[in-house]
Amino acid sequence: MPNAIHFGAGNIGRGFIGPLLADSGYHVTFADVNEALIDSLNSHKSYTVHILSQKSSTTEISDFSGVVSTSPDLLEEFPKTDLITTSVGAQILPKIAPTIAQGLKRIHRDHPDAIVDMIACENGVGASEILRKEVKRHFKQDATSQELEFFEKNVGFANCSVDRIVPPFDPAQVTGSSEQQNQDHELDVGVEDFYEWVVDQDALKAEHNIHGMKLAKNLLAYVERKLFTLNTAHATVSYLGYLKGYTTVNEAMEDKQIYNIAKGAVEESGAALLKKHSVFSQDEHEKYISTIMDRRLKNPNVQDEIARVCRAPKRKLGRNDRLIGPAMMDYEYGVGKPVNLVKAIAAAVWYDDNGDQDAVEIRKRVSRDGVECVLREVCELKEGDGNGDRLLENVKVTYYTLKAELGIELPN
């Protein structure tokens, strides 16, 4: 039986990557810092993944175990593993890198000819490459020449694109309100019925027969298609929905004005994507947009909270992320002015949830130094960059007119 270590036992790990591995015959060892969660994994023989669609269904997941990721016990799992995956958040990858480096040395010590692949299943571009650099930095400390050769020849780091909405899930939705019932189902996860996991096949060192994993040679096209379509639409709907007082994404999607702006944003993004990547046809991409806008984000069974999607606006306003990235790409590929993307960017800057540290900092900077300063620093629109300057000026104008267009009183 093949074995996999999956870092991150949260909803994405238990509801997306873990189940695909288990369904493919892997024993999955979940590694997480949450000791209570690991205890729960080890005390349950199975848990249920609830498919949240009009025709709801369930899948039972078994053959898993858990280990605290800061425990020495985790290192004992490495010599048995064939595959290492993560869903911890890209910002956490450097924190798990030292443990992975130690684990790889354990594998080399016990099985010097072993082949191990790693796939960082995180949002964003090049997560596995980020992990590789961090792991190598720790691995090469006091490494022998044989260990270094093993790292370069026998360890693969494959970038990937992951796409599945896994909202917070309350077991009481399906089990009732009994405390005992909720404890019995505390590991259960709710997921949408759509998913896509595309992996760079050229970066893998071994063949993996994993159900639901698609291998591709042109991975960047899939990564950017997902980030600049699903994540762009998700963010646009959520930041606008927050300003208009909605609570969930599907609720905001019923607002025709928000729907039209979000649809326009992904169409603007798609125009540049199709110019940049020849992988997708116009018809194929239009169907992809339609699936996202009219099926996935409108799914009434997926109660995805706007507050969750809006969280951490600094990262989401990053130069290469879901809002600024496609807007800049529109300028780069000359497909027209990104009118709707600019509205989404302006809405993200207006986001003022007092419980979100990023939002509080952005609003303070706007009040103190003006919106241009925030766009220069947070969005990395450097002065003198022609396309960046054009985008900045358009966002500044829209920032001050968005209030009237949405018909709401925005905060000062």
KAKAUR-V279669 format. One record per residue. N is the residue number from 1. RES is the residue in three letters. SS is DSSP state (~ for helix, > for strand, _ for the rest). PSI is psi as a letter, one per 40 degrees, with the letter a starting at -180 (NA if undefined). Layout:
N/RES/SS/PSI + N/RES/SS/PSI
//
This chain:
1/MET/_/h + 2/PRO/_/i + 3/ASN/>/i + 4/ALA/>/i + 5/ILE/>/h + 6/HIS/>/h + 7/PHE/>/h + 8/GLY/_/h + 9/ALA/_/f + 10/GLY/_/a + 11/ASN/~/d + 12/ILE/~/d + 13/GLY/~/d + 14/ARG/~/d + 15/GLY/~/e + 16/PHE/~/c + 17/ILE/~/d + 18/GLY/~/d + 19/PRO/~/d + 20/LEU/~/d + 21/LEU/~/d + 22/ALA/~/d + 23/ASP/~/d + 24/SER/_/e + 25/GLY/_/e + 26/TYR/_/i + 27/HIS/>/h + 28/VAL/>/h + 29/THR/>/h + 30/PHE/>/h + 31/ALA/>/h + 32/ASP/>/i + 33/VAL/_/e + 34/ASN/_/h + 35/GLU/~/d + 36/ALA/~/d + 37/LEU/~/d + 38/ILE/~/d + 39/ASP/~/d + 40/SER/~/d + 41/LEU/~/d + 42/ASN/~/e + 43/SER/~/e + 44/HIS/_/h + 45/LYS/_/d + 46/SER/_/i + 47/TYR/>/i + 48/THR/>/h + 49/VAL/>/h + 50/HIS/>/h + 51/ILE/>/h + 52/LEU/>/g + 53/SER/_/a + 54/GLN/_/d + 55/LYS/_/g + 56/SER/_/i + 57/SER/>/i + 58/THR/>/i + 59/THR/>/h + 60/GLU/>/h + 61/ILE/>/h + 62/SER/_/a + 63/ASP/_/f + 64/PHE/>/i + 65/SER/>/i + 66/GLY/>/i + 67/VAL/>/h + 68/VAL/>/h + 69/SER/_/e + 70/THR/_/e + 71/SER/_/i + 72/PRO/_/d + 73/ASP/~/d + 74/LEU/~/d + 75/LEU/~/d + 76/GLU/~/e + 77/GLU/~/d + 78/PHE/~/d + 79/PRO/_/e + 80/LYS/_/e + 81/THR/_/i + 82/ASP/_/d + 83/LEU/>/h + 84/ILE/>/h + 85/THR/>/i + 86/THR/>/i + 87/SER/_/g + 88/VAL/_/e + 89/GLY/_/h + 90/ALA/~/d + 91/GLN/~/e + 92/ILE/~/e + 93/LEU/~/d + 94/PRO/~/d + 95/LYS/~/d + 96/ILE/~/e + 97/ALA/~/d + 98/PRO/~/d + 99/THR/~/d + 100/ILE/~/d + 101/ALA/~/d + 102/GLN/~/d + 103/GLY/~/d + 104/LEU/~/d + 105/LYS/~/d + 106/ARG/~/d + 107/ILE/~/d + 108/HIS/~/d + 109/ARG/~/d + 110/ASP/~/d + 111/HIS/_/g + 112/PRO/_/e + 113/ASP/_/e + 114/ALA/_/i + 115/ILE/_/h + 116/VAL/>/h + 117/ASP/>/i + 118/MET/>/h + 119/ILE/>/h + 120/ALA/>/h + 121/CYS/_/g + 122/GLU/_/i + 123/ASN/_/i + 124/GLY/_/i + 125/VAL/_/h + 126/GLY/_/f + 127/ALA/~/d + 128/SER/~/d + 129/GLU/~/d + 130/ILE/~/d + 131/LEU/~/d + 132/ARG/~/d + 133/LYS/~/d + 134/GLU/~/d + 135/VAL/~/d + 136/LYS/~/d + 137/ARG/~/d + 138/HIS/~/d + 139/PHE/~/d + 140/LYS/_/e + 141/GLN/_/h + 142/ASP/_/f + 143/ALA/_/i + 144/THR/_/i + 145/SER/~/d + 146/GLN/~/d + 147/GLU/~/d + 148/LEU/~/d + 149/GLU/~/d + 150/PHE/~/d + 151/PHE/~/d + 152/GLU/~/d + 153/LYS/~/d + 154/ASN/~/e + 155/VAL/>/h + 156/GLY/>/i + 157/PHE/>/h + 158/ALA/_/h + 159/ASN/_/i + 160/CYS/>/i + 161/SER/>/h + 162/VAL/>/h + 163/ASP/>/h + 164/ARG/_/h + 165/ILE/_/h + 166/VAL/_/g + 167/PRO/_/i + 168/PRO/_/i + 169/PHE/_/h + 170/ASP/_/h + 171/PRO/_/d + 172/ALA/~/d + 173/GLN/~/d + 174/VAL/~/e + 175/THR/~/e + 176/GLY/_/a + 177/SER/_/e + 178/SER/_/h + 179/GLU/~/d + 180/GLN/~/d + 181/GLN/~/d + 182/ASN/~/d + 183/GLN/~/d + 184/ASP/~/d + 185/HIS/_/f + 186/GLU/_/e + 187/LEU/_/e + 188/ASP/_/i + 189/VAL/>/i + 190/GLY/>/h + 191/VAL/>/i + 192/GLU/>/i + 193/ASP/_/d + 194/PHE/_/i + 195/TYR/_/i + 196/GLU/>/h + 197/TRP/>/h + 198/VAL/>/h + 199/VAL/>/i + 200/ASP/>/h + 201/GLN/~/d + 202/ASP/~/e + 203/ALA/~/e + 204/LEU/_/i + 205/LYS/_/e + 206/ALA/_/i + 207/GLU/_/h + 208/HIS/_/h + 209/ASN/_/g + 210/ILE/_/h + 211/HIS/_/h + 212/GLY/_/e + 213/MET/>/h + 214/LYS/>/h + 215/LEU/>/h + 216/ALA/>/i + 217/LYS/_/d + 218/ASN/_/g + 219/LEU/~/d + 220/LEU/~/d + 221/ALA/~/d + 222/TYR/~/d + 223/VAL/~/d + 224/GLU/~/d + 225/ARG/~/d + 226/LYS/~/d + 227/LEU/~/d + 228/PHE/_/e + 229/THR/_/c + 230/LEU/~/d + 231/ASN/~/d + 232/THR/~/d + 233/ALA/~/d + 234/HIS/~/d + 235/ALA/~/d + 236/THR/~/d + 237/VAL/~/d + 238/SER/~/d + 239/TYR/~/d + 240/LEU/~/d + 241/GLY/~/d + 242/TYR/~/d + 243/LEU/~/d + 244/LYS/_/e + 245/GLY/_/e + 246/TYR/_/i + 247/THR/_/d + 248/THR/>/i + 249/VAL/~/d + 250/ASN/~/d + 251/GLU/~/d + 252/ALA/~/d + 253/MET/~/d + 254/GLU/_/e + 255/ASP/_/h + 256/LYS/~/d + 257/GLN/~/d + 258/ILE/~/d + 259/TYR/~/d + 260/ASN/~/d + 261/ILE/~/d + 262/ALA/~/d + 263/LYS/~/d + 264/GLY/~/d + 265/ALA/~/d + 266/VAL/~/d + 267/GLU/~/d + 268/GLU/~/d + 269/SER/~/d + 270/GLY/~/d + 271/ALA/~/d + 272/ALA/~/d + 273/LEU/~/d + 274/LEU/~/d + 275/LYS/~/d + 276/LYS/~/d + 277/HIS/_/h + 278/SER/_/e + 279/VAL/_/d + 280/PHE/_/h + 281/SER/_/i + 282/GLN/~/d + 283/ASP/~/d + 284/GLU/~/d + 285/HIS/~/d + 286/GLU/~/d + 287/LYS/~/d + 288/TYR/~/d + 289/ILE/~/d + 290/SER/~/d + 291/THR/~/d + 292/ILE/~/d + 293/MET/~/d + 294/ASP/~/e + 295/ARG/~/d + 296/ARG/~/d + 297/LEU/_/e + 298/LYS/_/e + 299/ASN/_/h + 300/PRO/_/e + 301/ASN/_/e + 302/VAL/_/g + 303/GLN/_/g + 304/ASP/_/h + 305/GLU/>/h + 306/ILE/~/d + 307/ALA/~/d + 308/ARG/~/d + 309/VAL/~/d + 310/CYS/~/e + 311/ARG/_/i + 312/ALA/_/f + 313/PRO/~/d + 314/LYS/~/d + 315/ARG/~/d + 316/LYS/~/e + 317/LEU/_/e + 318/GLY/_/i + 319/ARG/_/d + 320/ASN/_/e + 321/ASP/_/a + 322/ARG/_/e + 323/LEU/_/d + 324/ILE/~/d + 325/GLY/~/d + 326/PRO/~/d + 327/ALA/~/d + 328/MET/~/d + 329/MET/~/d + 330/ASP/~/d + 331/TYR/~/d + 332/GLU/~/d + 333/TYR/_/e + 334/GLY/_/f + 335/VAL/_/e + 336/GLY/_/i + 337/LYS/_/h + 338/PRO/_/g + 339/VAL/~/d + 340/ASN/~/d + 341/LEU/~/d + 342/VAL/~/d + 343/LYS/~/d + 344/ALA/~/d + 345/ILE/~/d + 346/ALA/~/d + 347/ALA/~/d + 348/ALA/~/d + 349/VAL/~/d + 350/TRP/~/e + 351/TYR/_/h + 352/ASP/_/f + 353/ASP/_/h + 354/ASN/_/e + 355/GLY/_/e + 356/ASP/_/h + 357/GLN/~/d + 358/ASP/~/d + 359/ALA/~/d + 360/VAL/~/d + 361/GLU/~/d + 362/ILE/~/d + 363/ARG/~/d + 364/LYS/~/d + 365/ARG/~/d + 366/VAL/~/d + 367/SER/~/d + 368/ARG/~/d + 369/ASP/~/e + 370/GLY/_/i + 371/VAL/~/d + 372/GLU/~/d + 373/CYS/~/d + 374/VAL/~/d + 375/LEU/~/d + 376/ARG/~/d + 377/GLU/~/d + 378/VAL/_/d + 379/CYS/_/e + 380/GLU/_/f + 381/LEU/_/g + 382/LYS/_/i + 383/GLU/_/h + 384/GLY/_/e + 385/ASP/_/h + 386/GLY/~/d + 387/ASN/~/d + 388/GLY/~/d + 389/ASP/~/d + 390/ARG/~/d + 391/LEU/~/d + 392/LEU/~/d + 393/GLU/~/d + 394/ASN/~/d + 395/VAL/~/d + 396/LYS/~/d + 397/VAL/~/d + 398/THR/~/d + 399/TYR/~/d + 400/TYR/~/e + 401/THR/~/e + 402/LEU/~/d + 403/LYS/~/d + 404/ALA/~/d + 405/GLU/~/d + 406/LEU/~/e + 407/GLY/_/f + 408/ILE/_/i + 409/GLU/_/h + 410/LEU/_/i + 411/PRO/_/i + 412/ASN/_/NA
//
